[in-house]
Amino acid sequence: MNSQKCISDADIGRLLEDDLALQEKQAFEQHIEVCPQCKTRWQQASAGAGHLDALFAKAAGAYEKQSDDMWSEYAASQMLSLLAMVPDQVNELVELLNIKTVKSERSATIIDLLIFKPVESQAKRLAAATGEGFSVQTFKQDEPPFEFELAQFGEQLRITARSAQEDSPYENCLARLKLLEQDNCRWSQIILIEKGEGKCVLEPQVTRGLRPKEKHLALKLEPIVTSEQLAAAGSQAYRPILSKLLKHEDPKIRCAAVKVAARIYGLEVNSLIEPLANDENQMVRQAVEEVLNQFPGSQG
């Protein structure tokens, strides 16, 4: 490699793969010190490659083969994680992508309320002594196929949902989990099903006052949107939602949105997150700074 000539894309690739001889590396370093154009190309290539290695390993092949707006289910999984934090945005995204909510046509799973029968004082003592739930039961839902594990400990109830079918379309999805009491929804929460499993905990204010001898409860899980559906829609369709979440009143949501935007859009992320460089929250400013440092000189 001639240090007087601009660096070829092939040589940049060889350096990223650590495939240059020592003399060639030295010539490379000397050249980028006197050539701003090659220095910028190298910074962008190395930052992008490092980001891909760290965050896009699962989807690197798809990223190289497909267009930017439909490149990876990995991008969709990042959106699922973010939307699980902001359930009020889920319906808007579903409407935006014209995805119909998946609804079960079968009746909800009826729970035998044995788990609620120990009185409150006994539950507290046992939970304090063991540090674990005092009762665990499992239930099944036929459509879509999920198994539930319910563990009550003290005044809390933990629900774990697991996919009951291999290669399930709901292996990675957002789902609405409902606790019904005489067909009335007593409690509802958006949960993230990741690798076929999702968990949530019902606090005492939800479980208190249940009357197991008088009423039946029903547990129902309705998938809302899957990672496959999001991937098919393409990452460009996420921009309107991400733009709103980057302005969310909760700094934790803004911070998460910055990181998800970076993972999805890579070198194109600057135009989305630069307005947050002066955010009032230090955590958000730091997240923006870290992302911008990963992609020096990138263009929105």
C-alpha positions as YAML, in Angstrom:
chain: A
units: angstrom
residues:
- id: 1
  name: MET
  ca: [0.00, 0.00, 0.00]
- id: 2
  name: ASN
  ca: [1.43, 3.35, -1.12]
- id: 3
  name: SER
  ca: [1.17, 5.97, 1.64]
- id: 4
  name: GLN
  ca: [0.90, 8.75, -1.00]
- id: 5
  name: LYS
  ca: [-2.26, 7.34, -2.55]
- id: 6
  name: CYS
  ca: [-5.75, 7.34, -1.03]
- id: 7
  name: ILE
  ca: [-6.62, 4.17, 0.82]
- id: 8
  name: SER
  ca: [-8.75, 1.69, -1.09]
- id: 9
  name: ASP
  ca: [-11.92, 0.15, 0.35]
- id: 10
  name: ALA
  ca: [-10.19, -3.22, 0.14]
- id: 11
  name: ASP
  ca: [-7.30, -2.03, 2.35]
- id: 12
  name: ILE
  ca: [-9.74, -0.53, 4.87]
- id: 13
  name: GLY
  ca: [-11.46, -3.89, 5.00]
- id: 14
  name: ARG
  ca: [-8.16, -5.71, 5.42]
- id: 15
  name: LEU
  ca: [-7.20, -3.44, 8.32]
- id: 16
  name: LEU
  ca: [-10.55, -4.04, 10.01]
- id: 17
  name: GLU
  ca: [-9.80, -7.76, 9.74]
- id: 18
  name: ASP
  ca: [-6.22, -7.20, 10.98]
- id: 19
  name: ASP
  ca: [-4.89, -8.55, 7.70]
- id: 20
  name: LEU
  ca: [-2.21, -5.93, 6.92]
- id: 21
  name: ALA
  ca: [1.50, -6.36, 7.44]
- id: 22
  name: LEU
  ca: [3.20, -4.10, 9.98]
- id: 23
  name: GLN
  ca: [4.76, -1.95, 7.24]
- id: 24
  name: GLU
  ca: [1.37, -1.53, 5.55]
- id: 25
  name: LYS
  ca: [-0.23, -0.53, 8.86]
- id: 26
  name: GLN
  ca: [2.42, 2.11, 9.39]
- id: 27
  name: ALA
  ca: [1.85, 3.49, 5.89]
- id: 28
  name: PHE
  ca: [-1.89, 3.49, 6.59]
- id: 29
  name: GLU
  ca: [-1.42, 5.49, 9.81]
- id: 30
  name: GLN
  ca: [0.89, 7.98, 8.13]
- id: 31
  name: HIS
  ca: [-1.55, 8.56, 5.29]
- id: 32
  name: ILE
  ca: [-4.65, 9.24, 7.38]
- id: 33
  name: GLU
  ca: [-2.72, 11.86, 9.33]
- id: 34
  name: VAL
  ca: [-2.34, 13.96, 6.16]
- id: 35
  name: CYS
  ca: [-5.55, 12.98, 4.31]
- id: 36
  name: PRO
  ca: [-8.77, 14.15, 6.06]
- id: 37
  name: GLN
  ca: [-10.96, 12.32, 3.55]
- id: 38
  name: CYS
  ca: [-9.38, 8.92, 4.21]
- id: 39
  name: LYS
  ca: [-9.32, 9.61, 7.94]
- id: 40
  name: THR
  ca: [-13.09, 10.22, 7.91]
- id: 41
  name: ARG
  ca: [-13.67, 7.08, 5.83]
- id: 42
  name: TRP
  ca: [-11.61, 5.07, 8.31]
- id: 43
  name: GLN
  ca: [-13.41, 6.52, 11.35]
- id: 44
  name: GLN
  ca: [-16.80, 5.74, 9.91]
- id: 45
  name: ALA
  ca: [-15.78, 2.24, 8.82]
- id: 46
  name: SER
  ca: [-14.17, 1.32, 12.14]
- id: 47
  name: ALA
  ca: [-17.01, 2.78, 14.21]
- id: 48
  name: GLY
  ca: [-19.62, 1.05, 12.09]
- id: 49
  name: ALA
  ca: [-17.75, -2.25, 12.14]
- id: 50
  name: GLY
  ca: [-17.31, -2.12, 15.90]
- id: 51
  name: HIS
  ca: [-20.98, -1.36, 16.39]
- id: 52
  name: LEU
  ca: [-21.98, -4.24, 14.15]
- id: 53
  name: ASP
  ca: [-19.65, -6.62, 15.96]
- id: 54
  name: ALA
  ca: [-21.05, -5.66, 19.34]
- id: 55
  name: LEU
  ca: [-24.73, -5.23, 18.57]
- id: 56
  name: PHE
  ca: [-25.57, -6.71, 15.18]
- id: 57
  name: ALA
  ca: [-23.83, -10.08, 15.32]
- id: 58
  name: LYS
  ca: [-27.10, -11.95, 15.00]
- id: 59
  name: ALA
  ca: [-28.24, -9.92, 12.01]
- id: 60
  name: ALA
  ca: [-25.01, -9.04, 10.21]
- id: 61
  name: GLY
  ca: [-25.76, -11.33, 7.29]
- id: 62
  name: ALA
  ca: [-29.21, -9.87, 6.80]
- id: 63
  name: TYR
  ca: [-27.82, -6.33, 7.09]
- id: 64
  name: GLU
  ca: [-25.42, -6.94, 4.20]
- id: 65
  name: LYS
  ca: [-28.00, -8.57, 1.95]
- id: 66
  name: GLN
  ca: [-31.13, -6.48, 2.49]
- id: 67
  name: SER
  ca: [-32.11, -2.84, 2.21]
- id: 68
  name: ASP
  ca: [-31.80, -0.58, 5.24]
- id: 69
  name: ASP
  ca: [-35.54, -0.38, 5.85]
- id: 70
  name: MET
  ca: [-36.04, -4.16, 6.02]
- id: 71
  name: TRP
  ca: [-32.68, -5.45, 7.14]
- id: 72
  name: SER
  ca: [-33.23, -7.44, 10.29]
- id: 73
  name: GLU
  ca: [-35.46, -9.11, 12.79]
- id: 74
  name: TYR
  ca: [-32.85, -7.96, 15.29]
- id: 75
  name: ALA
  ca: [-34.02, -4.37, 14.79]
- id: 76
  name: ALA
  ca: [-37.56, -5.53, 15.46]
- id: 77
  name: SER
  ca: [-36.50, -7.22, 18.70]
- id: 78
  name: GLN
  ca: [-35.01, -3.92, 19.86]
- id: 79
  name: MET
  ca: [-38.33, -2.18, 19.19]
- id: 80
  name: LEU
  ca: [-40.18, -4.89, 21.11]
- id: 81
  name: SER
  ca: [-37.98, -4.30, 24.14]
- id: 82
  name: LEU
  ca: [-38.55, -0.55, 23.98]
- id: 83
  name: LEU
  ca: [-42.31, -0.81, 23.44]
- id: 84
  name: ALA
  ca: [-42.61, -3.11, 26.45]
- id: 85
  name: MET
  ca: [-41.50, -0.08, 28.49]
- id: 86
  name: VAL
  ca: [-44.11, 2.17, 26.86]
- id: 87
  name: PRO
  ca: [-47.32, 0.14, 26.44]
- id: 88
  name: ASP
  ca: [-49.37, 3.20, 25.48]
- id: 89
  name: GLN
  ca: [-47.41, 3.38, 22.19]
- id: 90
  name: VAL
  ca: [-48.14, -0.21, 21.18]
- id: 91
  name: ASN
  ca: [-51.58, 0.39, 19.70]
- id: 92
  name: GLU
  ca: [-50.29, 3.35, 17.73]
- id: 93
  name: LEU
  ca: [-47.52, 1.24, 16.22]
- id: 94
  name: VAL
  ca: [-49.95, -1.55, 15.37]
- id: 95
  name: GLU
  ca: [-52.19, 0.98, 13.65]
- id: 96
  name: LEU
  ca: [-49.22, 2.54, 11.88]
- id: 97
  name: LEU
  ca: [-48.10, -0.80, 10.51]
- id: 98
  name: ASN
  ca: [-51.67, -1.87, 9.75]
- id: 99
  name: ILE
  ca: [-51.21, -4.99, 11.86]
- id: 100
  name: LYS
  ca: [-54.32, -6.51, 13.35]
- id: 101
  name: THR
  ca: [-54.22, -7.53, 16.98]
- id: 102
  name: VAL
  ca: [-54.16, -11.29, 17.32]
- id: 103
  name: LYS
  ca: [-57.16, -12.39, 19.35]
- id: 104
  name: SER
  ca: [-57.93, -15.81, 20.74]
- id: 105
  name: GLU
  ca: [-61.33, -17.14, 19.71]
- id: 106
  name: ARG
  ca: [-61.36, -19.67, 22.52]
- id: 107
  name: SER
  ca: [-62.40, -19.03, 26.07]
- id: 108
  name: ALA
  ca: [-59.83, -17.87, 28.56]
- id: 109
  name: THR
  ca: [-58.04, -20.29, 30.85]
- id: 110
  name: ILE
  ca: [-59.99, -20.68, 34.08]
- id: 111
  name: ILE
  ca: [-57.76, -20.65, 37.14]
- id: 112
  name: ASP
  ca: [-58.46, -22.86, 40.11]
- id: 113
  name: LEU
  ca: [-57.91, -20.37, 42.89]
- id: 114
  name: LEU
  ca: [-56.23, -22.71, 45.34]
- id: 115
  name: ILE
  ca: [-53.25, -20.40, 45.19]
- id: 116
  name: PHE
  ca: [-55.23, -17.72, 47.00]
- id: 117
  name: LYS
  ca: [-56.56, -19.91, 49.82]
- id: 118
  name: PRO
  ca: [-53.79, -19.46, 52.43]
- id: 119
  name: VAL
  ca: [-54.70, -16.47, 54.57]
- id: 120
  name: GLU
  ca: [-52.62, -13.31, 54.32]
- id: 121
  name: SER
  ca: [-50.79, -13.70, 57.65]
- id: 122
  name: GLN
  ca: [-49.69, -17.26, 56.82]
- id: 123
  name: ALA
  ca: [-48.51, -16.15, 53.39]
- id: 124
  name: LYS
  ca: [-46.39, -13.38, 54.87]
- id: 125
  name: ARG
  ca: [-44.74, -15.67, 57.42]
- id: 126
  name: LEU
  ca: [-43.96, -18.37, 54.87]
- id: 127
  name: ALA
  ca: [-42.65, -15.87, 52.34]
- id: 128
  name: ALA
  ca: [-40.43, -14.29, 55.00]
- id: 129
  name: ALA
  ca: [-39.10, -17.69, 56.10]
- id: 130
  name: THR
  ca: [-38.40, -19.17, 52.66]
- id: 131
  name: GLY
  ca: [-37.91, -16.14, 50.45]
- id: 132
  name: GLU
  ca: [-39.93, -17.95, 47.80]
- id: 133
  name: GLY
  ca: [-43.50, -18.48, 46.76]
- id: 134
  name: PHE
  ca: [-45.50, -20.87, 48.88]
- id: 135
  name: SER
  ca: [-47.60, -22.24, 46.03]
- id: 136
  name: VAL
  ca: [-46.91, -22.88, 42.38]
- id: 137
  name: GLN
  ca: [-49.38, -24.09, 39.77]
- id: 138
  name: THR
  ca: [-49.30, -24.48, 35.99]
- id: 139
  name: PHE
  ca: [-52.03, -23.86, 33.44]
- id: 140
  name: LYS
  ca: [-52.35, -24.08, 29.68]
- id: 141
  name: GLN
  ca: [-53.87, -21.90, 27.01]
- id: 142
  name: ASP
  ca: [-54.66, -23.66, 23.75]
- id: 143
  name: GLU
  ca: [-54.84, -20.73, 21.35]
- id: 144
  name: PRO
  ca: [-52.28, -19.34, 21.07]
- id: 145
  name: PRO
  ca: [-50.34, -22.15, 22.75]
- id: 146
  name: PHE
  ca: [-48.88, -20.95, 26.05]
- id: 147
  name: GLU
  ca: [-48.25, -22.47, 29.44]
- id: 148
  name: PHE
  ca: [-48.51, -20.36, 32.58]
- id: 149
  name: GLU
  ca: [-46.76, -20.83, 35.88]
- id: 150
  name: LEU
  ca: [-48.37, -18.99, 38.77]
- id: 151
  name: ALA
  ca: [-46.52, -18.58, 42.03]
- id: 152
  name: GLN
  ca: [-47.99, -16.71, 44.97]
- id: 153
  name: PHE
  ca: [-45.61, -15.40, 47.61]
- id: 154
  name: GLY
  ca: [-46.81, -13.18, 50.38]
- id: 155
  name: GLU
  ca: [-49.26, -10.76, 48.83]
- id: 156
  name: GLN
  ca: [-47.69, -10.98, 45.40]
- id: 157
  name: LEU
  ca: [-48.49, -13.20, 42.47]
- id: 158
  name: ARG
  ca: [-45.88, -13.96, 39.83]
- id: 159
  name: ILE
  ca: [-47.02, -15.08, 36.38]
- id: 160
  name: THR
  ca: [-44.61, -16.68, 33.93]
- id: 161
  name: ALA
  ca: [-45.81, -17.35, 30.39]
- id: 162
  name: ARG
  ca: [-43.94, -19.83, 28.21]
- id: 163
  name: SER
  ca: [-44.56, -20.79, 24.62]
- id: 164
  name: ALA
  ca: [-45.90, -24.35, 24.51]
- id: 165
  name: GLN
  ca: [-44.97, -24.99, 20.89]
- id: 166
  name: GLU
  ca: [-41.64, -25.22, 19.09]
- id: 167
  name: ASP
  ca: [-41.13, -22.68, 16.31]
- id: 168
  name: SER
  ca: [-44.06, -20.71, 17.63]
- id: 169
  name: PRO
  ca: [-44.83, -17.43, 15.78]
- id: 170
  name: TYR
  ca: [-45.07, -15.90, 19.26]
- id: 171
  name: GLU
  ca: [-41.55, -16.84, 20.29]
- id: 172
  name: ASN
  ca: [-40.74, -13.10, 20.33]
- id: 173
  name: CYS
  ca: [-43.68, -10.78, 20.68]
- id: 174
  name: LEU
  ca: [-45.51, -8.24, 22.74]
- id: 175
  name: ALA
  ca: [-48.61, -9.61, 24.40]
- id: 176
  name: ARG
  ca: [-51.39, -8.27, 26.57]
- id: 177
  name: LEU
  ca: [-51.88, -10.40, 29.67]
- id: 178
  name: LYS
  ca: [-55.28, -10.04, 31.35]
- id: 179
  name: LEU
  ca: [-56.68, -11.17, 34.67]
- id: 180
  name: LEU
  ca: [-60.44, -11.44, 34.30]
- id: 181
  name: GLU
  ca: [-63.01, -11.65, 37.09]
- id: 182
  name: GLN
  ca: [-66.47, -12.67, 35.90]
- id: 183
  name: ASP
  ca: [-65.58, -11.49, 32.39]
- id: 184
  name: ASN
  ca: [-64.46, -8.10, 33.70]
- id: 185
  name: CYS
  ca: [-60.81, -7.20, 33.30]
- id: 186
  name: ARG
  ca: [-59.40, -6.77, 36.78]
- id: 187
  name: TRP
  ca: [-55.83, -6.19, 35.63]
- id: 188
  name: SER
  ca: [-54.00, -5.90, 32.31]
- id: 189
  name: GLN
  ca: [-50.35, -5.47, 31.41]
- id: 190
  name: ILE
  ca: [-48.23, -5.48, 28.26]
- id: 191
  name: ILE
  ca: [-45.46, -8.05, 28.63]
- id: 192
  name: LEU
  ca: [-42.50, -8.90, 26.44]
- id: 193
  name: ILE
  ca: [-42.26, -12.51, 25.33]
- id: 194
  name: GLU
  ca: [-38.60, -13.06, 24.54]
- id: 195
  name: LYS
  ca: [-37.23, -16.43, 23.50]
- id: 196
  name: GLY
  ca: [-40.62, -17.90, 24.29]
- id: 197
  name: GLU
  ca: [-40.93, -16.58, 27.84]
- id: 198
  name: GLY
  ca: [-42.30, -13.55, 29.64]
- id: 199
  name: LYS
  ca: [-42.76, -12.68, 33.32]
- id: 200
  name: CYS
  ca: [-44.67, -10.19, 35.42]
- id: 201
  name: VAL
  ca: [-45.57, -9.69, 39.08]
- id: 202
  name: LEU
  ca: [-48.96, -8.64, 40.39]
- id: 203
  name: GLU
  ca: [-48.59, -6.36, 43.38]
- id: 204
  name: PRO
  ca: [-50.78, -6.58, 46.52]
- id: 205
  name: GLN
  ca: [-53.16, -3.87, 45.32]
- id: 206
  name: VAL
  ca: [-54.12, -6.15, 42.41]
- id: 207
  name: THR
  ca: [-54.52, -9.41, 44.30]
- id: 208
  name: ARG
  ca: [-56.01, -8.01, 47.50]
- id: 209
  name: GLY
  ca: [-59.73, -8.59, 47.97]
- id: 210
  name: LEU
  ca: [-60.11, -11.59, 45.69]
- id: 211
  name: ARG
  ca: [-62.83, -14.00, 46.81]
- id: 212
  name: PRO
  ca: [-61.82, -17.50, 45.64]
- id: 213
  name: LYS
  ca: [-64.92, -19.19, 47.08]
- id: 214
  name: GLU
  ca: [-67.28, -16.75, 45.38]
- id: 215
  name: LYS
  ca: [-65.76, -15.99, 41.99]
- id: 216
  name: HIS
  ca: [-63.69, -17.55, 39.25]
- id: 217
  name: LEU
  ca: [-60.78, -15.79, 37.66]
- id: 218
  name: ALA
  ca: [-59.57, -16.15, 34.09]
- id: 219
  name: LEU
  ca: [-56.09, -15.60, 32.73]
- id: 220
  name: LYS
  ca: [-55.79, -14.61, 29.08]
- id: 221
  name: LEU
  ca: [-52.79, -13.81, 26.90]
- id: 222
  name: GLU
  ca: [-53.32, -12.01, 23.59]
- id: 223
  name: PRO
  ca: [-50.28, -11.48, 21.32]
- id: 224
  name: ILE
  ca: [-50.29, -7.96, 19.89]
- id: 225
  name: VAL
  ca: [-47.31, -7.77, 17.57]
- id: 226
  name: THR
  ca: [-44.48, -10.19, 16.80]
- id: 227
  name: SER
  ca: [-40.88, -9.49, 15.87]
- id: 228
  name: GLU
  ca: [-41.57, -11.15, 12.51]
- id: 229
  name: GLN
  ca: [-44.35, -8.65, 11.80]
- id: 230
  name: LEU
  ca: [-42.13, -5.71, 12.71]
- id: 231
  name: ALA
  ca: [-39.24, -7.03, 10.63]
- id: 232
  name: ALA
  ca: [-41.54, -7.45, 7.63]
- id: 233
  name: ALA
  ca: [-42.74, -3.86, 8.03]
- id: 234
  name: GLY
  ca: [-39.19, -2.51, 7.90]
- id: 235
  name: SER
  ca: [-37.20, -0.33, 10.27]
- id: 236
  name: GLN
  ca: [-38.15, 2.90, 8.46]
- id: 237
  name: ALA
  ca: [-41.70, 2.38, 9.72]
- id: 238
  name: TYR
  ca: [-40.43, 2.69, 13.32]
- id: 239
  name: ARG
  ca: [-39.20, 6.26, 12.88]
- id: 240
  name: PRO
  ca: [-42.48, 8.05, 13.76]
- id: 241
  name: ILE
  ca: [-42.77, 6.09, 17.02]
- id: 242
  name: LEU
  ca: [-39.09, 6.51, 17.89]
- id: 243
  name: SER
  ca: [-39.33, 10.24, 17.23]
- id: 244
  name: LYS
  ca: [-42.15, 10.47, 19.78]
- id: 245
  name: LEU
  ca: [-40.36, 8.32, 22.34]
- id: 246
  name: LEU
  ca: [-37.25, 10.47, 22.03]
- id: 247
  name: LYS
  ca: [-39.45, 13.29, 23.38]
- id: 248
  name: HIS
  ca: [-41.10, 11.19, 26.10]
- id: 249
  name: GLU
  ca: [-41.44, 12.84, 29.51]
- id: 250
  name: ASP
  ca: [-39.70, 9.91, 31.23]
- id: 251
  name: PRO
  ca: [-35.88, 10.24, 30.84]
- id: 252
  name: LYS
  ca: [-35.50, 6.46, 31.07]
- id: 253
  name: ILE
  ca: [-37.69, 6.12, 27.99]
- id: 254
  name: ARG
  ca: [-35.73, 8.83, 26.13]
- id: 255
  name: CYS
  ca: [-32.47, 7.10, 27.04]
- id: 256
  name: ALA
  ca: [-33.74, 3.70, 25.88]
- id: 257
  name: ALA
  ca: [-35.05, 5.25, 22.66]
- id: 258
  name: VAL
  ca: [-31.61, 6.75, 21.92]
- id: 259
  name: LYS
  ca: [-29.95, 3.35, 22.29]
- id: 260
  name: VAL
  ca: [-32.57, 1.53, 20.25]
- id: 261
  name: ALA
  ca: [-32.40, 4.15, 17.48]
- id: 262
  name: ALA
  ca: [-28.63, 3.70, 17.33]
- id: 263
  name: ARG
  ca: [-28.90, -0.06, 17.06]
- id: 264
  name: ILE
  ca: [-31.49, 0.15, 14.30]
- id: 265
  name: TYR
  ca: [-30.18, 3.02, 12.20]
- id: 266
  name: GLY
  ca: [-26.42, 2.92, 12.79]
- id: 267
  name: LEU
  ca: [-24.63, 5.69, 10.91]
- id: 268
  name: GLU
  ca: [-27.94, 7.42, 10.11]
- id: 269
  name: VAL
  ca: [-28.86, 7.93, 13.75]
- id: 270
  name: ASN
  ca: [-27.46, 11.46, 14.21]
- id: 271
  name: SER
  ca: [-30.43, 13.26, 12.69]
- id: 272
  name: LEU
  ca: [-32.73, 11.56, 15.19]
- id: 273
  name: ILE
  ca: [-30.79, 12.00, 18.40]
- id: 274
  name: GLU
  ca: [-28.77, 15.22, 18.01]
- id: 275
  name: PRO
  ca: [-31.61, 17.34, 19.50]
- id: 276
  name: LEU
  ca: [-31.12, 15.41, 22.76]
- id: 277
  name: ALA
  ca: [-27.46, 16.37, 23.06]
- id: 278
  name: ASN
  ca: [-28.59, 19.20, 25.36]
- id: 279
  name: ASP
  ca: [-31.28, 17.22, 27.17]
- id: 280
  name: GLU
  ca: [-32.01, 18.31, 30.74]
- id: 281
  name: ASN
  ca: [-31.24, 14.80, 31.99]
- id: 282
  name: GLN
  ca: [-27.59, 13.78, 32.37]
- id: 283
  name: MET
  ca: [-28.32, 10.10, 31.66]
- id: 284
  name: VAL
  ca: [-29.87, 11.01, 28.30]
- id: 285
  name: ARG
  ca: [-27.03, 13.39, 27.39]
- id: 286
  name: GLN
  ca: [-24.49, 10.69, 28.18]
- id: 287
  name: ALA
  ca: [-26.33, 8.14, 26.03]
- id: 288
  name: VAL
  ca: [-26.38, 10.59, 23.11]
- id: 289
  name: GLU
  ca: [-22.69, 11.36, 23.54]
- id: 290
  name: GLU
  ca: [-21.77, 7.68, 23.54]
- id: 291
  name: VAL
  ca: [-23.73, 7.05, 20.35]
- id: 292
  name: LEU
  ca: [-22.33, 10.10, 18.56]
- id: 293
  name: ASN
  ca: [-18.80, 9.01, 19.50]
- id: 294
  name: GLN
  ca: [-19.49, 5.62, 17.92]
- id: 295
  name: PHE
  ca: [-20.34, 7.25, 14.60]
- id: 296
  name: PRO
  ca: [-18.06, 10.26, 14.09]
- id: 297
  name: GLY
  ca: [-18.82, 12.26, 11.00]
- id: 298
  name: SER
  ca: [-22.03, 10.35, 10.21]
- id: 299
  name: GLN
  ca: [-24.72, 12.12, 8.26]
- id: 300
  name: GLY
  ca: [-28.43, 12.08, 9.09]
...
